[in-house]
Amino acid sequence: MTATEPQRVVRIGAGAGYSGDRIEPALELAERGKLDYLVFECLAERTIAIAQQARSKDPELGYDPLLEARMRAVLPAAARNGVRIVSNMGAANPLAAARRTAQIARELGLGNLKIAAVTGDDVLDVVRAGDFHFVESGEAVSVYKDRLISANAYLGASGIVDALAAGAQIVLTGRVADPSLFVAPLVHEFGWRMDDWPMLGQATVIGHLLECAGQITGGYFADPGFKDVPNLARLGFPIAEVGQDGTVVITKLTQSGGLVTEATCKEQLLYEIHDPRRYLQPDVVADFSQVRVEQQAPDRVRITGGSGAERTGTLKVSVAYFDGFIGEGQISYGGPGALARARLALDIVRERLALTGVQTRELRFDLIGVNALHGDTVAAAYGEPYEVRARVAGRTASLAEAVRIGNEVETLYTNGPAGGGGVTKSAREVVAVQSVLLPREHATPAFSLVEV
């Protein structure tokens, strides 16, 4: 490239920020975004544990439940416009996700597609057999051995890069670090080395900005009267225009709702960041401390300055396990004296649970709209509400005990204060998540190709 030549730009769109995200903004990007890549980030810590449970019941399940709906929506436009798709919708079963996507493509009459499944993140056998301790609690994982559901390492970009180099137009992964889904296309397109730490740090900045989709275009930003965002019902998802040097402009489709400003970008940059100088990722230890954010034009923000240092020798592993049951009941009171009646309702249930011998490990009594979020101290500073919802929730060792908690709340209909209504009750198994650190040689990414 000479000094007068414009540098090449790769356009990456964010198609989802979580498993249940809207589908229409991704379709808009596939149709009109002039994209090179469309990336769907759909995997959370508990999401993959739930997916592992689904796979245990049916070996052809375990991928994202919206995979089919998303692929049916975007594949025709993506194939027509040459947009490659990268996603962690493979969840606990990337191979099954790839096979199902190939089937959908055939049903849509789309041929000559290569679909890759990236595997290697499932390290349950390694964790089960090893001497590991949870980062959060310090407990030995072996204590939970019989209750373990899943253990998935946060892989980096390399498996996706290899799949793209093999010609895959669609890459479906399991547990990959969120920014790495975006780092991989840039490494592939620009030929960046996997030990170019400053460039990988800037690429991680880009991935972090995009990974939550509509958050950076105003979705998680809006606060009426303080931070107004136009047309949120038609919120558009972001596009990154990335140059060879890693410089990026964040933008969106002109006709879509939302906005891209310095403020939306800065809020997303800080999202879930602990130490901005050492943001630990599987590809790099990223440094966000010198990032510069500059508004170039309406809905166009230029971001530079990300850097990084050599990656660590370990990978974070998300370990899920069964942790008992939760029973819950809720009931509403309204009108004069609503708060006093709701407090009496909680007192009754508290005494009833003790009288009937319901065994709990944890028990909460909340007044939603009064003290459920900030406690009684803050609540005391405000006037009495005209309506309030009482909630009782407890953790138990058995499903039968959990059911009894909601049942006691329900009996307030005819045995409690006047005017209670709208009771809901539930009992469910608890899936808890903690982390361990695994030497990275125990998690080796690989990919398999499925052709349509």
N, C-alpha and C positions, 0 to 999 in steps of 0.2 A: 504494500500500500504506500503510495507516495503522499507527500504532504498535502496535496490538493485533492486527493480522493477522499470521499466520505467513508467513514469506517462502516463496516457491515453491522447490521442490527438484527438481533434475534428477538422475536416477539413471543412472549409467554403469557398466557392467560390463566387465571385461577378459576377453576370450575366449581370448587366446593371448599368450604372451610371446616366442615364436620360431616358426620355420616348422614344426617337427615337434612342437609342443606337444600335450598331451592334448586330446581333443575333449569328453569327458564333462563336465568342469566348465563349459564354455561352454553346453552343452545344459541343465545345471541352472540356470544363470543365465537363459537364455531362457525356461525353463518356470516358474521360481519366484522369479526375482529382482525382479519388478515393475519392470523396467528401462524407461528411455526409449531407451537406446542400448547396443549391445553392440559393443565395439571389439576387433578382432583385429590385433595387431602381429606381423607374420610375416617381416620383411625385414631381413637383415643385409647387410654390404658384399659378401661373396662370394656370398650367395644371389642377388643380382640379376645378378651376372656369370654365374652358372650358368644363370639364367633367360634371359639374352640368348643364350647358346649354344644353348639349347633352341629359342628363337624362330628363330634363324638356320637351323635344320634344318626347322622347321615353323611357318609364320606364324600358326597357330592355337594354338600353345603359347607358353610363356614366362611363364605365371602360376604361382602357388604350387601345388605338386603335391597338396596336401591341400585345395585349394579345393572340389573336388567333394564330398569326404567331409564337410567342415565344413558346406557349404551344405545338403546332404541331411539332415544331423543337425539343424541349428538353424532352417532356414527355416520349417518348419511351425509351430513354437512361436513364433518371432519374429513371423510374420504374424498368428497368432491373438492374440498379446498386444500388438500394436502396437509392437514393438521395432524400431528402426531400426539398421542394421548399417553400420559404417564399418571399412574394412580396407585395408591395403597389399598384400593378396594378389594384386593386379594385377601386381605385380613388373615384369617387362619388357614386359608386354602387357595393360594394363588393359582395353582394348577387347575383346580376346578373352575376358578373364575375365568381363566384363559379359555378353557374348553367351552364354557357357557357363552363367552363373548364371541368365540368363533361360530358357535351355533346361531347366535343372534345375527351375526354378519351374513351368514348364509341365508337365513330367513329374509333378510332385507335385500338380498340380491347383490351383496357386496363381495367381490372376489379379490384375489391377489393381495390379501392382507396378511401380514406376519404379526402374530401376537406372542409376546414373551411373558413368562411367569418367572419372577425372581424369588428364589427361596434361600434358605439358610438362616433365617432369623429364629426358627423354632429350636430352642436349646433346653427344652424341659428335661430331657434325659441327662444332659450334662449337669444341670443345676440340681436335679434330684440325687445324682450320684456323688456330687462334690461336697466340700466343706465350706459352705457359703453362709454369710450373715447378712441380714437385711440392713441397708444403709439407714433407714429411718428409725428402726427400733433397736437395732443391734442384736436382735434375736437370731438364733440359728435357724436356717431354713429347714433343717431336719426335723425340728419340732412340728412343722406343718406338713411333713412329707405325705401323709395320707390324705391331706386336704388340698393338695396342689392341683390347679386346673391347667395353668399354662405358664410358660416362661419364654418370652420373646425378646431377643436382643435388638437394639436399635442399630440397624445396619446403616451404612453410608451410601454414597452415590455410585460406588464402583460397579455393583451388579447391574444397575440401570444403564450405566455408560457402556458396559459390555454388550448388553442387549440391543441398545441403539446402534452400536457399531456393527452388529450382526444383521441390521436391517429391519428391526422390529418397528412397526408403526404404532403399536399399542403395547405398553409395558405395565404389567400388573404385579404389584409387590405385596408382601406382608408388612411386618413392622420395619419401616425405614424412618429415620429421623425426618420430621416434617420439612425442614429446609432442604434436605438432600434430594427430595423429589424435584426441586427446581435447580439445584446445583448440577445435577447429572446432565440435563440437556445442554447447559452452558459449557460444561467440560467437553461434551461430545462435539458440539458445534465449533468451539473455538480452539480445541486441541490443548486446553490448559493441562499442565501436569498435575498429578494427584499429590505432589509434594510442593506445589507452589502455594505456600501457606497464605501470603497476603491476598492472592487472587481468590483462593478458596474462602478466605474470610469475607471478602466483598460479595462473593456469590452467596454466602450464607446470609448476609444482610438482605440480599434480594429475596432469598427464599423465605426468610423470617417475615419480611414485609408482605409477601403474597399469601402465606400459608393459611391465613384465616379468611381469605376471600373478601367478603363484603365488609369486614371490619375496617379496612383501610379506605374504603369508599364511603364511609360515614355510618355504617350499620351499627357498630358498637360505640360510636362516637356521639350520636345525637343526644341532645339534652335541651328540650324546647325552652326558648327564651335565652339560653346561654350559648348553645352550639346548635344552631338550626341547620337541618339537612333537608334539601328539597326531594320530594317524590320518593320517599322511602319504600312505598309499596312496589315500586319498579326499580329498586336498587340494582345498579350495575356492578359487576365484579371487575376486579382490576386487571390491567395489562401492564407488563413490564417490557420496555424497549431497552434491550441490553446491548452495549457495544463491546468490541473486542477487548477493550481496556477495563471492562467491568462497570463502567459508568452506566447508570440506569435512570430512565425516566418512567415514573409511575403515572398511568393515565387510565381512562375508561372510555367506553363508547359514548359519543356525544349525546345520543338520544336517550341514554339510560339515566335513571335516577341516581341520587347521591352526589358526592363531590370528592375530589382529591385535592387536599391542601397540605401545606406544611404541618398544620396541626394534626390532621388525620394520620399522616405518615409518622410524625413523632410519637403519637400515642401508640401506634402499632409497633414502632421500633422498641419501645419500652415494655411491651406486653410480655409477661412471663420471663423477664430477664432479671437475673440476680446480680451477677457481677458483669457489667458491660465490657470489662477488659478481658474477661475469661469466660466466654460463653462456650461451654463444653459441648462439642458435637462430634460425631464419629469421623467426620472428614477433616476437622480442623478445630483448634481452640480459637474461636473467633474473637476479634476485638472491635467493639462497636464504639469505643470512646472518642474516636476522631471522625465519626460520620457527620457529614454536612448535608443539610436538607435545604433546597432552594426552589421556590416557586418560579417556574419559567413562564407559565401562561395559565389561564383557567384550566383546571383539571390536568395540569402537567407539572409534576414535581421531580426535580433532578436530585439524585442521591449519590454521593461519593464518599470515599474515606474509610470504608471498611478494610480491616486487615486481619491478620491471624498469625498464630504460631503452630508449631508441630502438634499433631493430634496426640492424644493420650494412648497408652497401651491397653486400656480397658474400654469395654462398651457397657453402657447401661442396659440392664435387663429388667423388664417389667414382669414381675411374678404375681400371678393371681391365684387366690385360694378361697375356698369356702370359709365363711366366718360367721356361721349362725344364721339367724332369721330376724327380720324386723316386722313387728306388728304395729299397725297405726290406725287411729280413728280420729275423725274430725267432725265438728258440729258448729253451726253458726247461731249467734244471738244478735238481735237487732232491736232498735228502739231505745226508749229511756231505760236506764239501768242495765244496758247490755253488758257492760264490763263487769259489773257485780255478779250478774247471772253466769257469765262465762267463768269467772273465778270460782264461783260455787260449784259449777260443773266439774272443773278440774279437781277441786277438793274431794268431790264425791268419787270420781274415778280413782283418785289416788288411794282413798280409803278402801274402795271396793277391791282393787288389785291386791292390797295387803290382806284383806279379809278372806279372799278366795285363794290366796297362796300362789298367785302367778309369779313365776321365777324369772327375773330379768337380770341382765348384766349391766345394762344402761337403761335409763328411763328419763324421758323429757316431757315436760308439761309446758306448752307454749300457748300464748295468746297472739295469733297472727294478726298483724295490724297494730299491735301494742308493744310486745317485748320479744318476739321470736328472733329478730335479727340483732338487736342492740342491747337487750337485757332491760331489767327493771330500772336501773339508774337513769338511763337516757329517757325511758318511757315516762318517768315521773315528771319530766319537764314540759310535757305536752298535756293538752286538755283531754277529757274523757271522750273516746270515740262513740259514735252512734251505732256502729255495728262492729262485731268482732268474731273471729273464728277460733274456737278452742281446738287444740291438737294435742293428742297424747301419742307418743311413739316409744317403743322399747325394743331392745335387742334381747333375744332369747336363744336358748340352745335347741329348741324344737319348733316345728311349724305349728303344732297344736297349741303351745304356749303363746306363740305370736298371734294366733287367731283370737285368743281370749281377750287381748288388749282392745282390738277394734270392737269386739262384741260388747264390752263394758261401756264404751262410748255410745254405741247404738242404743243401749238400754236407757240412756238419758231422754230419749223421746218421751217415754211415759213415766220415768222414775226420777227425773231431774228437774232443774229449774224451768220456769215457764218459757214458752216461745222458742225452744230449740228446733232447728231444722237443717236440712241439707246434709245429713250424715253421709260420710264416706268411710269405708274401712278397707284395709288391705293387709295381706301378710305375704312376705316374699323372702326368698333366700338371699343372703348377703354375699356378694363377691367383693373381697377386699384386694387391694393392690399395694405391694411394696416393691422395692428395687434391690438388686444386687449388682456388683461390678464384676464383669467377666473378662478375663484375658481375651483379647480380640481374636487370637488364633483359634478359639473354640467356636467361632461363628463365621463360616466361610460362605459368602454369597455365591450363588450359581443361578443360571437361567436356563429355561427350556423353551423352545419355539413350538408354537401351534400355528399351522398355516390354514387359511380358509380356502 
